[in-house]
Amino acid sequence: MQYLVSGRDQSGYVSLSRDTTSAALKKARELLQEGYLDVRICTPQGRLLLSDEFDGFET
């Protein structure tokens, strides 16, 4: 089961897979710190999490 972390910057979109919830959250937060916009996590169950939902997501 994979988590898909995605976001966009001036160059375009990036999509990265991570195996665990904590790894997905870590990468998503890194992308935000690097200035990416529209950072999202898609869970293995298909739930889409926006950046304002990251803090409430279980690790």
Residue, then its C-alpha position, 0 to 999 in steps of 0.5 A: m500500500q502506497y501513499l502518494v504525495s504531490g505538489r506543484d512549483q514553478s517547474g510543474y508538478v511532482s508526485l512521490s510515493r511513500d510506504t508509511t503515513s509518517a514518511a508521507l507526512k514528512k515529505a509533504r511538509e518538506l515540500l511545503q517548506e520548499g515552497y510547493l503549492d497544492v501539496r496533497i497526500c492520497t492515502p491507500q484508501g483513496r482519501l485526499l488530504l490537503s495541507d491544512e489536514f496534515d496535523g490531524f492525520e494519524t501517524 
